[in-house]
Each structure stands twice: as C-alpha cells, then as structure tokens.
Amino acid sequence: MLRLLKYIFYNFFPSAHISTFIRFLYLKRFLKNKSFSKILDAGCGPGLFTFFLAKRFPQAQVIGCDISRDDIEFCNREKINRKIDNVSFVCYDLFELKENEEYDFIYSIDVLEHILGNQKVIENIYHALQSEGIFYLAMPSEKDHRYVLPERFFRKYIEWSTKEHGGDQYRLNELCCILKDIGFKITLAKYTFGFWGKLAWELDMLMEKHRNLKRASLFFLMLLSFLDTLWKNKEGSYALLIIAKKND
C-alpha cells in the first residue's frame, strides 16, 4: 500500500521537496486545460519539470536544455530508464539560444537568479517563441525577502544563496517592465512563497537532517503549501511568478 501511495504521489508531484512541490502546484494550476506542441525547459537541471511536462503532453515535443553536462547526462539516462520518447536534452548556455519562433511554450523555473545579465536570456526566449507563444517564469526575489522564522536559523542557506544566486534579481514591477520592453504582454504577475509558503519551506529546511520528523510532517507542510496558492501574497514574499505572451 505504501509503495502504491508513493507511486501515485510522485506521478502527480515528482518531488516531495517543499520548495519544488510549491513550484509544481503553481505550474499544474497554469497547465490546466492547456495544450502545446513544442516545449522548451530553459534550464532543466535534473529534469523533474521536463519529464513531468513530457508525460503531461505526450503529443508534444519537449526539449530540456542546461549548461550542466552532468545534469544532461543524468537526464538522458533517466529518459532511457523511464522509456519516454517525446523528450530530448541538450547541453548549452541560454545565452546561446538562437532559435527563432520554434516553441509555443517556454518555461524557466529557478534558473535566472543564477545568471548575470539574464535580460539577454529573456530576449533570446522571446525570439525563440512562436507568435502568441507563452513564457512561464518563476524565480526568487530576494531583494526584499523577509523570513518568517528567525533569520539566524538559515545562515547556511543564506551563505549558499549569496554565492549561487549571483544573477540579476528583481521586484515584481521591475521584472514586468523588462518583459514589456522586450515585447511581452503580461497575462499574470504575482508573488509566491508568501507567509504560508515561506513557513512550509523554512520548516522543511530546518528538518532536513531529521528525516523521520520530515516524513511525519510532510502532509502538514503540503497543506501549508496549498495555502500559499490561495493567498494574495505581497511584496516581501520570497518568489515571483510571471506568465507572458509573445506580443507580435
């Protein structure tokens, strides 16, 4: 029974890591009643979202790209293990994305915060989209981020993110203006990881070394995560979500 429940859970939510789980909640909500034919995962990492999209849209061609050769090699092995035929993976820098009007859906989740000069990447994504194509962008907004629990509990994470998140970051209105200047029409712009989402994410981090406690608390953390999708989160939340359409 436990094995069956785990199979069902990971079929719908490929990760139990709360940060990724929250990202999946928002993505699944957006994908409802959508249909695409050619999809690009711009910064696929180990392919969690890529494989999810490939299964969600079996009629579509799904491409995952990443600068990490190790991640791409891992994804190609997983593709063989999972026997998923409509997905492929390529290793290249998003600054080198030169395709023109190829995709009707491009998404970038927790990627641009790692890239200095990422406005050029957004421009490349714009050109790679077909007319009326959709860009789904999710990334941290650490400029005004405030923790729910005492910040001293997260010193290691702050040190890590200071090093790893070396790319340009924005407030919601700043990023919307950049997208509009490039030519996008904004269809949705909101903060995510507000009070409930941040609380779930912070508790999840604090329990990282206590695996049994984390497993026992997973349902509670998932409930907090769902609450994040229902609230109108304000500035000071941890992350941004923007959905934009190529406006030729």
C-alpha positions as CSV (number, residue, x, y, z in Angstrom):
1,M,0.0,0.0,0.0
2,L,2.8,2.4,0.9
3,R,4.5,1.7,-2.4
4,L,1.3,2.4,-4.3
5,L,0.7,5.7,-2.5
6,K,4.3,6.8,-3.2
7,Y,3.7,5.9,-6.9
8,I,0.5,7.9,-7.1
9,F,2.1,10.9,-5.3
10,Y,5.3,11.0,-7.5
11,N,3.2,10.6,-10.6
12,F,1.4,13.8,-9.9
13,F,4.1,15.7,-7.9
14,P,7.6,14.4,-8.9
15,S,9.2,15.9,-5.8
16,A,8.4,15.9,-2.1
17,H,10.9,18.7,-1.6
18,I,8.7,21.5,-0.4
19,S,10.2,24.3,-2.5
20,T,9.9,22.2,-5.6
21,F,6.4,21.0,-4.5
22,I,5.2,24.6,-4.3
23,R,6.6,25.3,-7.8
24,F,4.7,22.2,-9.1
25,L,1.4,23.4,-7.5
26,Y,1.6,26.7,-9.4
27,L,2.7,25.1,-12.6
28,K,0.0,22.4,-12.5
29,R,-2.7,25.1,-12.0
30,F,-1.4,27.0,-15.0
31,L,-1.3,23.9,-17.2
32,K,-4.9,23.0,-16.6
33,N,-6.8,22.9,-20.0
34,K,-3.6,23.9,-21.9
35,S,-2.2,22.2,-25.0
36,F,1.2,22.7,-26.5
37,S,3.1,21.2,-29.4
38,K,6.8,22.2,-28.8
39,I,8.0,23.0,-25.3
40,L,11.4,24.2,-24.0
41,D,12.6,23.8,-20.4
42,A,15.1,26.7,-20.2
43,G,17.4,25.4,-17.5
44,C,16.2,21.9,-16.9
45,G,18.7,20.8,-14.2
46,P,18.0,17.1,-13.4
47,G,14.8,17.2,-15.5
48,L,12.0,17.0,-12.8
49,F,9.8,19.5,-14.6
50,T,10.9,18.3,-18.1
51,F,9.7,14.7,-17.5
52,F,6.6,16.0,-15.9
53,L,5.7,18.1,-19.0
54,A,6.6,15.2,-21.3
55,K,4.1,13.0,-19.5
56,R,1.5,15.7,-19.3
57,F,1.7,16.4,-23.0
58,P,2.5,13.1,-24.7
59,Q,1.7,14.6,-28.1
60,A,4.2,17.4,-27.7
61,Q,7.9,17.6,-28.4
62,V,9.7,18.6,-25.1
63,I,13.3,19.8,-25.0
64,G,15.3,20.3,-21.8
65,C,18.4,22.4,-22.0
66,D,21.0,23.1,-19.3
67,I,24.6,24.4,-19.1
68,S,25.5,21.4,-16.8
69,R,26.8,18.5,-18.8
70,D,26.4,16.2,-15.7
71,D,22.7,17.1,-15.5
72,I,22.1,16.5,-19.2
73,E,23.9,13.1,-19.0
74,F,21.7,12.2,-16.0
75,C,18.5,13.3,-17.8
76,N,19.5,11.2,-20.9
77,R,19.9,8.1,-18.6
78,E,16.6,8.8,-17.0
79,K,14.9,9.1,-20.4
80,I,16.0,5.6,-21.2
81,N,15.0,4.3,-17.8
82,R,11.6,5.9,-18.0
83,K,11.1,5.0,-21.6
84,I,9.8,8.5,-22.5
85,D,10.1,9.1,-26.2
86,N,8.8,12.7,-26.6
87,V,11.6,14.3,-24.6
88,S,15.2,15.2,-25.5
89,F,18.0,17.0,-23.8
90,V,20.8,19.3,-25.0
91,C,23.7,21.0,-23.2
92,Y,24.1,24.7,-24.0
93,D,24.2,28.1,-22.4
94,L,21.0,30.0,-22.6
95,F,23.0,33.0,-23.9
96,E,23.5,30.7,-27.0
97,L,19.8,30.2,-27.6
98,K,19.5,31.3,-31.2
99,E,16.3,29.6,-32.3
100,N,13.6,31.7,-33.9
101,E,9.9,31.1,-33.5
102,E,10.4,27.4,-32.6
103,Y,8.3,26.9,-29.4
104,D,4.8,27.6,-28.3
105,F,5.7,27.2,-24.6
106,I,8.9,28.0,-22.8
107,Y,9.3,27.9,-19.1
108,S,12.1,28.8,-16.7
109,I,11.9,27.8,-13.1
110,D,14.5,28.8,-10.5
111,V,17.1,29.5,-13.2
112,L,17.5,33.2,-14.0
113,E,18.7,34.0,-10.5
114,H,21.9,32.1,-11.3
115,I,22.6,34.1,-14.5
116,L,24.3,37.5,-14.5
117,G,22.9,39.6,-17.4
118,N,19.8,37.5,-17.6
119,Q,17.9,40.1,-19.6
120,K,19.7,38.8,-22.7
121,V,18.4,35.4,-21.9
122,I,14.9,36.7,-21.7
123,E,15.3,38.4,-25.1
124,N,16.6,35.1,-26.5
125,I,13.5,33.3,-25.1
126,Y,11.2,35.9,-26.7
127,H,12.8,35.3,-30.2
128,A,12.6,31.6,-29.7
129,L,8.8,31.7,-29.1
130,Q,6.2,31.5,-31.8
131,S,3.8,34.3,-32.2
132,E,1.4,34.1,-29.3
133,G,3.7,31.7,-27.6
134,I,3.8,31.7,-23.8
135,F,6.7,32.3,-21.4
136,Y,6.3,30.9,-17.8
137,L,8.9,32.5,-15.5
138,A,9.4,31.6,-11.8
139,M,12.3,32.8,-9.8
140,P,13.3,34.1,-6.3
141,S,13.0,37.8,-5.4
142,E,15.5,38.2,-2.6
143,K,15.7,42.0,-2.6
144,D,13.0,42.5,0.0
145,H,12.6,38.9,1.2
146,R,11.8,38.6,4.9
147,Y,11.9,35.3,6.8
148,V,9.0,34.1,8.9
149,L,11.2,32.4,11.5
150,P,14.4,34.0,12.9
151,E,16.9,34.6,10.1
152,R,19.8,33.1,12.2
153,F,18.3,29.6,11.6
154,F,19.1,29.9,7.9
155,R,22.7,31.2,7.9
156,K,24.0,28.3,5.9
157,Y,21.2,28.7,3.3
158,I,21.9,32.5,3.1
159,E,25.6,31.8,2.6
160,W,24.8,29.3,-0.2
161,S,22.2,31.5,-1.9
162,T,24.6,34.6,-1.8
163,K,27.1,32.5,-3.7
164,E,24.8,30.6,-6.0
165,H,22.2,33.3,-6.8
166,G,24.7,35.7,-8.4
167,G,22.4,36.7,-11.3
168,D,20.2,39.7,-11.6
169,Q,17.1,39.7,-9.4
170,Y,14.1,41.9,-9.4
171,R,11.0,43.1,-7.7
172,L,7.7,42.2,-9.4
173,N,7.2,45.5,-11.1
174,E,10.8,45.7,-12.3
175,L,10.6,42.3,-14.0
176,C,7.2,43.1,-15.6
177,C,8.7,46.3,-17.1
178,I,11.6,44.4,-18.5
179,L,9.4,41.8,-20.1
180,K,7.1,44.5,-21.6
181,D,10.1,46.4,-23.0
182,I,11.2,43.3,-24.7
183,G,7.8,42.9,-26.3
184,F,5.9,40.5,-24.0
185,K,2.3,41.0,-22.9
186,I,1.9,40.1,-19.2
187,T,-1.1,37.8,-18.5
188,L,-0.3,37.1,-14.9
189,A,2.2,38.6,-12.4
190,K,2.2,37.7,-8.7
191,Y,4.3,37.0,-5.7
192,T,4.6,33.4,-4.5
193,F,6.1,31.9,-1.3
194,G,4.2,34.3,0.9
195,F,3.7,33.7,4.6
196,W,2.4,30.1,4.3
197,G,4.7,29.1,1.5
198,K,7.7,30.5,3.3
199,L,6.7,28.9,6.6
200,A,6.4,25.5,4.8
201,W,9.8,26.0,3.0
202,E,11.6,27.1,6.2
203,L,10.3,24.3,8.3
204,D,11.3,21.9,5.6
205,M,14.8,23.3,5.6
206,L,15.0,23.0,9.4
207,M,14.0,19.4,9.3
208,E,16.5,18.5,6.5
209,K,18.7,16.5,8.9
210,H,15.8,14.9,10.7
211,R,14.4,12.6,8.0
212,N,11.8,10.8,10.1
213,L,10.4,14.0,11.5
214,K,10.3,15.4,8.0
215,R,8.4,12.4,6.7
216,A,5.9,12.6,9.6
217,S,5.4,16.4,8.9
218,L,5.1,16.1,5.1
219,F,1.3,16.2,5.0
220,F,1.2,19.3,7.2
221,L,3.9,21.0,5.1
222,M,1.9,20.2,1.9
223,L,-1.2,21.8,3.4
224,L,0.8,25.0,4.1
225,S,2.0,24.9,0.5
226,F,-1.6,24.7,-0.8
227,L,-2.5,27.7,1.3
228,D,0.2,29.7,-0.4
229,T,-1.6,29.2,-3.8
230,L,-4.8,30.6,-2.3
231,W,-3.4,33.8,-0.7
232,K,-2.7,37.0,-2.4
233,N,1.0,37.2,-1.5
234,K,2.6,40.7,-1.1
235,E,6.0,42.2,-1.6
236,G,8.4,40.7,0.9
237,S,7.4,37.2,-0.3
238,Y,10.2,35.0,-1.5
239,A,9.5,34.5,-5.2
240,L,7.9,35.8,-8.4
241,L,5.7,34.2,-11.0
242,I,5.1,35.9,-14.3
243,I,3.2,34.4,-17.3
244,A,3.7,36.4,-20.5
245,K,2.7,36.1,-24.2
246,K,4.8,37.0,-27.2
247,N,3.0,40.1,-28.5
248,D,4.0,40.4,-32.2
